[in-house]
Amino acid sequence: MEAINNFLLLIDSYLGSAAWFPYVLLGVGVFFTLYLGFPQLRFFGHAWKVVSGKFDKKGARGDTSHFQALSTALSGTVGTGNIGGVALAIFLGGPAALFWMWVTAFLGMTTKFVEVTLSHKYRVQTEDGTMAGGPMYYMDRRLNMKWLAVIFALATIISSFGTGNMPQINNIAQSMEMSFGIDPMLTGGILAILLAMVIIGGIKRIAAVTSKIVPIMGGLYVIGALSVILYNVDQIGPSFAAIFTDAFTGSAATGGFLGATFAYAFNRGVNRGLFSNEAGQGSAPIAHAAARADEPVSEGMVSILEPFIDTIIVCTLTGLVILSSGVWSQKHENVFSRTDLDVIVGQYDDSSDADRTKLYHYLNDTKENQVNRFNGSIQVVNGSPVPGDYTILHARSVAENVQFIVAGENPYTGVLRIENGQLKKQDIVVKGESLVHSAALTSIAFSQGFIGSAGEYIVPISLMLFAFSTAIAWSYYGDRAVVYLFGQRGVMPYRILYVAGFFVASFADTTLVWTLSYVAIVLMTLPNLFGIFLLRREMKDTVKAYWEDFDAEQSKHKSDQ
């Protein structure tokens, strides 16, 4: 399993994690933004009117309203990325990463507009009377590239498990166990039953549920976030200053944070931005294809609002909570993750400017780096490591008050072998103070507001709602990909397997599936970006025709009055 996982990581290093990928993603967004004349700005107000139902027409084909389609798509994007993904981006790239998440979202508003319009235009009606759409249909029906459509559909099925299903319940189960002491298997069992009850009812039940969950979870999260931001109102200005001043230079060192290069902040900001709003990935168009509308552009208008709500509003709130509270650069007591643990040669003090500079080059892997990973043994007495020519790093920071624990809460005494910076003894629990990241960082930040420590509970509850709604939406994406590949007969087996995987992942290691999804996401994104670029002229003509028809209709309506 480890060999397979490493192989997939190697493939991903040439795809989604490669330096060229963010430029391709942003490049397509820049092209369509200029080519279509900044539709995310010009059509923004109109989009709100469309989603409100102002221009709805009786008899339009589809299964859901504009608002329900938007809610379903948002439930697929507003998830762990908004809670843990923003925290991870700031942890890795500093405040500057948030700027590049904004850029990704702004450009993504146009990319979403294009992919949703084209996917809605080439949707089909299935055997059971429901609508099915998505990039695979325009690839097949318009571009005559069935091979590309098959790749996209297979990648969508893999991603439905790798991003929308298994990691979501795994995060929920771990969060509920950590915050409330609930057994992960119990959490998985209850939510798996609820998931089955929702998705077996198809898109109409999915849309009905998500249209109720999304406003509730959004409202709860916004209230909690504002309680922290307003409590730390004096830090809002400095937070924005750090975001913008570091955007093109990288984030400077502060507190336990040892700094990040521009490349690191840019890559992590764009990467987390895509993970959060999925613009260009081709997933949301599958939900929007079900909307009741005869004009594809009208549904494309609705999708403009997605990256705005998901990233520019929700992710910004998370980012401001983390930055204004100051917890992102502070060390906190935590149990160390082995993947974040690193032992290096030499004794370093992060209060020393010279040492901070050396650690900066090491952590950002610059050509100036002269720090090496430690190989040798560490003597431990009653849980505490005996000082030597080494430094323990955890979560990209110098670890403090480190304790090695064995067999529950018993302090370890003995010798620990370190190879290439990694602790070899597996039954050791390592605790101490260091930076933290992901949902744990967001939880700490939410406790720094008007409601105090009770704010921490907002995160696991929000995480449960966000992640569960994501699992619901992605079940539909995989469902439609199955319909495209195998027809209606494949839907029920897929749904059963989806629910089973959801339950198992609540207590099992999902690392391999998560890594597989890295590759699958790119195998969705690249074909979709390639396809919409080939249809750029058709997109422009379709938008032009929409406005001509809309203006004529409005003129007729006025003359009738």
N, C-alpha and C positions, 0 to 999 in steps of 0.2 A: 504493500500500500504506500509506504514511504517513497519507494522508487517511482511509482506511478505519479504520486503527488509532485515529486521533484521534476519529473518529465513535463508535467502540465505547467509547472511554474516556469520551466525553461521556455516552453512555447509562448507563454504569456509575456515573457520578457521581450520577445520579438514582436508582440502584438499590442495588447492594451497597455502594458507597462512600459512600452518602448517610447523613446523621446519623440518620435514622429507622430504618434497617435493623437495627442492633444491638438497638434497643428492641423491635422486632417479634419478633426471634429469642428474646431473653431473656424477653419478655412471655409467649410461648406456653409456654416452659419453666416460668416462675413459675406460670402458671395451672394447668397439669397437675400440678405439684408439690403445690400446695395442694388442687386438686380431687380428686386420687387419694391424698392423705394421705402425702406424702413416700415414694413407692415406692422411690426410690433408697436410702433408709435401711432401710425395713422389709423389703424383699425382697432386700437385698444378700447376706445369708448363704445364703438359699434359692437364689439365682442360681448360686453356686459349686457347690452340690450338683447342680443341674440340668446344668451344663456338664460335671460329672464323670461323668455318665451314671447317677447313682444312681436316677433315676426313669424311665429309658428303658423303652419298651414294645415288645415284639416285634410286628412287622407294621405299625408306624407308617409312614405314607407319607412319602417324601422321598428325597433323593439323598446327603445327608451327615449326619454325626453333629453333635451340638450343638457339640462342640469344633472340628470342621472348619469349620462355618459361622462360628463366632467367629473362627477363624484367618483365614478368607478375608476377612471383614469388617475384621479388624484389619490384614491386609496391605494393604487399600485405604486405611486411615486412617494407620497408622504409616508415615510416609514422610518426604519432604523437609520437611514442616511441623514434624516433631519435631526435626529437626536445624537446618535453616536458618530455619524459620518462627518458632521461639522466639527465636532470635538476632535476627531482624529486628524482632520485637515489642519486645524489650528495647532494641534500638538506637533505635527510633522513640519508644517511650513510657517507657523506663526500667524499673526494677524493678516499678513499679506495674502494668505491662502483664501481668505474670505472675499477679497477683491476679485480674485480670479474665478471664484464660484459665481459672483455677480455677473461677470463678463460672460461666462458660460451660459448663465440663465438668460441674459439679455439676447444673446445670439440664438440661444435655444428656443426662444419664443417664435422666431421666424422658422427655424428648422421644424418645430412641431407643426406650425401652420401649413407648411409644404407637405410633410409626410402624411398628416391627417387628411388633408384635402384630396390628395392622390389616392390614398387607401380607400376613402369613402366613395370616391368616384368609381372605383372598380370592384366594389363589394358585390356579393352574390347572395341569393336566397337559398338556404339549404333545404334538405329533405323535410325537416320538421317545421319549415316555415319561418325560422329565425334567420337573421342576417349574419353573414360571415364576411369579414374583411381584414385588411392588414396588408403590409408590404408584399407578402407572398402573392396576393391576387393581382396587384398591378405589375409585378415582375412577370407573372405568368400570362395574364390576359392582355397586357399592353406592350410589354417589352419582349414577349415570347422567349423568356429565359427561364424555363421551368426548372432547370438545374439550379439556378440561383435561388428560385423560390423554395425549392426543396431544402437547400442548405439553410436558408433563413428559418423555415418552419421547424426543422430538426433542432436548430440552435435555440428557438423559442421554447420548445418542449424541455430541453436541458435547463435553460435559464429559469423556467417556471419552478423547477425543483431547486436549482442552485442559488437563485436570488429571492424568489417570491415565496418559497415554501420552507425548506429545511433550516436555513440560517435564521429565518424569522422566528420560528417556534423555539429554536435553540436559545436565541436571545431572550425571548419571553420567559422561558422556563428558568434560565439562570438568574434573570432579574427578579422573578417572583420568589425564588428560593433565597436569594441574597437579602431581599427586603422584608419578606414575610414568612420565610421558613417553610414554604410550600414545596412538597416533593415534586421534582420535575416531571415524573411519570404521571402524577395526578393532574398537573397543569396540562400536559400533552393530551391526556385522555379526554378531559372535559372539552378542551378547545377543538380537538379532532372531531368530536361528535357535533359540536356547533358548526364547524366548517362543513362537514358532510351535509347537515341540514340546509345550509345556505347554497352550496354549489350544485347539489343535485337538482335544485329548482331552476337551474339555468340562469341566463342573463337577466330575466325580469326580476327574479328574486335577489340575485346579486346586486342589481342596480337599486332595488328597494332598500336593501340593508345598508349598502355603502352610502346612499344619499342621506341616511340618518346618522350613521357612525361618523362620517367625515366632519360635519358641522360640530358635533358634540366634542370629538377629540381635538378639533382645531381650537374650539372655544376654551376648553380646559387648559390646553397648552399655552395659549396666548395669555390667559389670566396669570398663570404661574410665572411665565417669562416676564411679564410687565411688573410683577411684584418684586422681582430681583433688579430689573433695569432701573425702575423708579427709585428703589432703595439706594442704588449706587449711581444716582443721576449725575453726580459730579464727575464720574468716570466715563460718561458717554462721549464727551468731546475728545478726551485723550484716546479712547478706543477707536473712534473714527480716524483720528490723526494717524494712529499706528497702522491702520488698514491701508490708508492711501499713501503715506510717506514711504512705506516699505514695499509697495506693490512692484516697483521695478528694480529694487535693489536687494530684495530678500529681507527677512526679519532679523533685527538686531537681538543680541543676547540680553536677557533680563531675568533676574531671579534664577530659578533653576533651569530655565530654558536657555540653551547654549547657542541659539541662533540657527538660521536656515538660509541657504543660498536662494537667489532668484529662481533658478531652475527647479529647486525643490518645492518652493512655494507655488510656482506656476503649475508644475506637474500635479501636485497634490490638490490644488484648488480646482483645476479642470477635471481631474479624475473623480474627485468627490462630487463635483457639480453634475457630471454625467450620471453618477450613481444615484444622486438625489432626484433629478428631474427627468432623466432618461431621454432627453431631447436628442433625436437622431438615432436612437436605438431601435425604434420601430415597434415598441410594445404598446404605447398608448393608442396608436391608430386602430388597433384591434378593438379596443373598447369604444372608440368614437364611431367606428363603422356601424355600430348597432343603433345609432341615434336616428330618430324620426326626422328626416330632412331629405328633400329632393335636390337641394343645391349643396354639393360637396364643400364649397367654399364657406358656407355658413357654419358648418361643423369645424372647419379649419380655423375659423374665427374664434370659436369657443376654446380651442386648444391653445391659443395664444396665452390664455389666462393661467394655464397650468404651471409653467416655469416661474411665472410671476408669483403665484400663491405659494408654490412649493419652496422655491429657493429665495426669491427676493423678499418674501415676507417671513415664512416659517424658519428658514435657515438663518436669516439675518437676526431674528429674535434669539435663536439659540446662540449664535456667535456673539451677540451683544451681552447675553447673560454670562457667557464664559469670560469674555474680555473685561466687562465692567466689574465683575466680581473679583477679578485678579487671580482666580484659582488656577488658571492655565499655566502660570509660571511658578506656582508654589508646589512644594513637596508635601505629599500626604501619606499617612500610614496606609499600607496596602499589602496584600499578598502578591509576591512577584510572579509574573508569568514567565515561563522558561523561554518563550520566543522573544521576550523583551529583555532578557538577562544577558549581560555581556561582561567579561572580565578582560581587562587590558593590562599591558605591561607598564609599570611605573606608578608612582603615587601622584594623584592629581587633586587639586583643591579648586572647586568652582567659584571660590571667592577671589581667586588670583586671575588677573587679566591675561597673563601669559598662558596659564593652564587652560583658560576658557578658549583662547584662540586655538591651541593645539587640539582640544576636544571638538571644537567647531569643524576643523578640517577633517577630523576622523569621522564624525557623525554624518557629514555631508559628502564624504568620499571625494574630496578635492585632490588635485595633484600635489598640493602642498602637505598632504598628510604624512606624518612620520610616526604615528602611533601604531603599535602592533598588538594583536590579541595575545592573551596570556596562555602559556602552556606550562603546566607544573602542578604543584600541590599547595593547598591552603590548609593551615592548621586551625582547627576550631576548638575552642574551650568553652563549655557550658553555653553553647549556642552562638557565641561571638567569634568572628574571625580574628585571628592574631595578625596585626599589621605586618605587611611585607611589601615587596616591590610589585604591587599590583593595585588596581582600583576596580571596584565593582560598580558597573553601570546598570541601571534599569530604566527602561522607558526613556532612553536618550538623555539621562541625567545621572549625576553622581549619587549613588545610593548612600543613605545614612542610617545609622543605628540598625545595621543588618543583623538578623537572627536566623540561624539554621535550625529548623524544628524537624523532629522525627517521631513517628508513632503517636500522632495526636498532637499533644502540646509539650512534649519532652524536648528540652534543648539538646542539640547534638554535640557530642565531643568526639574528636578524631580528626582524620585527614581526609580532605575532599580532593579528588582528582579533577583538574580542569584541562580540557583539550580544545585548542583553537577558540578559547574564550568561553566555552560552554561547560556547564556543570554536568558531570557524567552520572553521578548517583541519582537514581530516579525517585527514590522514596523520601526525598528531602523536600520539605516545604520551606521556602525562603520568604521572610517578611522584612519590612523596613519602611523607610520613607524615601519617596521618589516622586517624580511627576507621574500623573496618571492620564489616561486618554479614553476615547470612545464614550460609551454611555456612563461609565463610572465618573468621568470628569464632569459630564453634564449634570449628573445627580448631585455632586458636591456643589456645583455652581448654583443649582436651584435652592440650596439650603442657605444661601447668602442674601436672602431678601426679607420682606416684611413678615412672612410666615415662618421664618427660621428653619429649624431642622425638619419640620413637617413638609417643607418644600421638596425634600428628597423623594417623597413618595409620589410626587407628580410624575416623575420620570418613569418609574416602572409601570404605573397605570397608563400613562400616555404611550409608552413603548408597547404595552400589550395591545392597546387599541390600534395604534399605528401599524404594528407588525401583523396583527390578525387581519386587518383590512387589506394589507398588501398581499397576504396569502390568498384572500378571496379573489382579488383582482387578477393575480397571476394564474389562478386556476382557470379563469376564463381565457386568458391569452393562450395557455397551453391547450385548452379545449378547442379553440378555433384552429390552432395549428394541426391538431389531430384530425379535425374535420377535413382540412385541406389535404392532408396526406392519406388518410385511411377512410374518410367518409364518416357518416353518423354512427356506424357500428363501433368505432373505436372510442367514442366519447365516454361511455360508462366504465370500461376497463381503466381508462386514463384517470377518471375521477376517483375510482377506488384506490388505485395506486398512489394518487396524489394525497389522499387522506391518510393512507398507511404510512407513507414517507413522512408526513407531517407529524404523526404520533411518534414514530421511531426517533426522529431527529430531536425530540424534546429531551432525550436522555443519552443519545449517542453522539459520537464525534463526527461532525459534519465537515471537517477540514477538506477532505477529498472532493466532496460535492461543491463546496465553496470555491475551491481552486478550479474545478472543471467549469464553473459558471464564469470565471474570469475570461476563459477562452470563448465560451459560448456567447457572452455579451458582445465581444468583438465580431464574432461570426454573424451576429444580428446587425450590428451597427454598420460595418463596412459595406455589405451588400445593399443596405438601405440607403446609405449616403450616395453610393454609386448610382443606384436606381433613380433617386430623386434628381440627381444632377443630370442624368440623361433626359429626364422629362422636364427640364427647366423651361423650355419654350411653351410646352403644353400648360405648365403651371401658370405662366404669365398670361396666356390667352384665356385660361379658365377664370382667373381673377378678373380680368378685363370684362369678360362676358357677364360675370356675376354682377358687377357694378352697373353695367348697362341695363341689365334686366331689373335690378333693384331700383335704379333711378326712374325707369319707365313705369314700374309698378307704383312707386310713390307718387309720381305725377298723375297717374290714372286715379289713384285713391283721392288725391286732392281735388281733381276735377269732378269726381262723383259727389263730393261733398258740396 
